[in-house]
Amino acid sequence: MSKQSLQSYRYVHFPIKLLAVLITCVSLSIVVGLMKYVPLAERAEHTYYYPFWYTLIISILINLAVLLFLILPLSLIADSVLASLKMKGHITKVICTILVYFLLGLGSALLFAIFVFKMDAFQYVGAYPYVVITTFVFLLWQSGLGWIWNRARNQAQTNTK
């Protein structure tokens, strides 16, 4: 394997990506569940409302499918693209990462819409912002967990010296 391909796999470790998928899935599902929940005092008569746990489970299943089958594999490609770019400076890396993950979110949303809505992919635009937001929440968790991992590893190395 070339040094460039090794570098792309070290950009963010795969177990960190999987943990970021799970945390993103749960955190977004809790937010969606809280947004859809209607308190008992505000419920209309003769109207059925889904319980919080039902909304949470359905949201977890949908988010997990989108994250595992679209965003995670495409993020591996995005990380290899980012690793192949010759970027100097921390600000440039952050801007390129945000731009690449925005394009990843748009691509994932388009694929999601094509598979779910069949030929009406552009008629329903509600999925596009949600998948892009999901991608950025995934990037946030992935970056935070990667930072914690690197900090703990560096601290363990300094303690052993």
SVG drawing of the C-alpha trace seen along z (x, -y; Angstrom):
<svg xmlns="http://www.w3.org/2000/svg" viewBox="-62 -29 73 31">
<polyline fill="none" stroke="black" stroke-width="0.4" points="0.0,0.0 1.3,-3.5 1.9,-6.0 -1.0,-8.1 -3.5,-5.4 -2.2,-4.6 -2.5,-8.3 -6.1,-8.3 -7.1,-5.4 -5.3,-7.1 -7.2,-10.4 -10.0,-9.2 -9.9,-5.7 -12.8,-3.4 -13.9,-2.5 -14.1,-6.2 -16.3,-6.6 -18.6,-3.7 -18.9,-5.3 -19.6,-8.6 -22.4,-6.9 -24.0,-5.5 -23.8,-8.7 -25.1,-10.8 -28.0,-8.4 -29.0,-8.5 -28.5,-12.3 -30.5,-13.2 -33.2,-10.7 -33.6,-12.2 -33.9,-15.7 -36.4,-14.5 -38.4,-12.7 -38.5,-15.8 -39.6,-17.9 -42.4,-15.6 -43.6,-15.0 -46.8,-16.8 -47.4,-17.2 -50.6,-15.8 -52.0,-19.3 -51.7,-20.3 -53.2,-17.2 -56.5,-17.6 -59.3,-15.2 -59.9,-12.2 -56.5,-12.5 -53.8,-9.8 -50.3,-10.9 -47.3,-8.6 -45.6,-8.0 -42.1,-9.3 -40.5,-5.8 -42.1,-4.9 -40.9,-8.1 -37.4,-7.5 -37.2,-3.9 -38.4,-4.7 -36.0,-7.7 -33.1,-5.6 -33.8,-3.0 -34.0,-5.6 -30.9,-7.4 -28.9,-4.2 -29.8,-3.1 -28.8,-6.5 -25.6,-6.7 -24.4,-3.2 -25.3,-2.7 -24.7,-6.2 -22.8,-8.6 -20.2,-6.2 -19.0,-4.6 -19.0,-7.9 -17.1,-9.5 -14.3,-6.9 -14.0,-8.2 -14.2,-11.8 -11.4,-11.2 -9.2,-9.7 -9.8,-12.7 -9.0,-15.0 -5.8,-13.1 -4.7,-13.3 -5.0,-17.1 -1.9,-19.0 -3.2,-21.5 -1.1,-23.9 -2.6,-25.6 -5.2,-24.6 -7.9,-27.0 -7.5,-25.6 -7.9,-22.0 -11.1,-23.0 -12.6,-24.8 -11.8,-21.9 -13.2,-19.4 -16.5,-21.4 -16.8,-21.8 -16.1,-18.1 -18.6,-17.0 -21.2,-19.4 -20.8,-17.8 -20.9,-14.4 -24.2,-15.4 -25.7,-16.6 -24.7,-13.4 -26.0,-11.2 -29.3,-13.2 -29.6,-12.7 -29.0,-9.0 -31.4,-8.8 -34.1,-10.6 -33.6,-8.5 -33.9,-5.2 -36.8,-6.3 -38.8,-8.5 -38.0,-6.7 -38.6,-9.0 -39.9,-11.9 -36.5,-12.6 -36.7,-16.3 -40.3,-16.7 -39.7,-16.1 -37.0,-18.4 -37.5,-17.7 -34.9,-14.9 -32.1,-17.0 -31.6,-19.4 -32.1,-16.6 -29.3,-14.4 -27.0,-17.4 -27.5,-18.3 -27.0,-14.6 -23.7,-14.7 -22.5,-17.7 -23.5,-16.3 -21.6,-13.1 -18.6,-15.3 -18.9,-17.1 -19.0,-13.8 -16.3,-12.3 -14.0,-15.3 -14.7,-15.5 -14.1,-11.8 -10.9,-11.9 -9.6,-14.8 -10.3,-13.0 -8.6,-9.8 -5.5,-11.7 -5.3,-13.7 -5.6,-10.5 -3.0,-8.7 -0.6,-11.7 -1.0,-11.8 -0.4,-8.1 2.8,-8.5 4.0,-11.3 3.3,-9.3 5.3,-6.3 8.4,-8.4"/>
</svg>
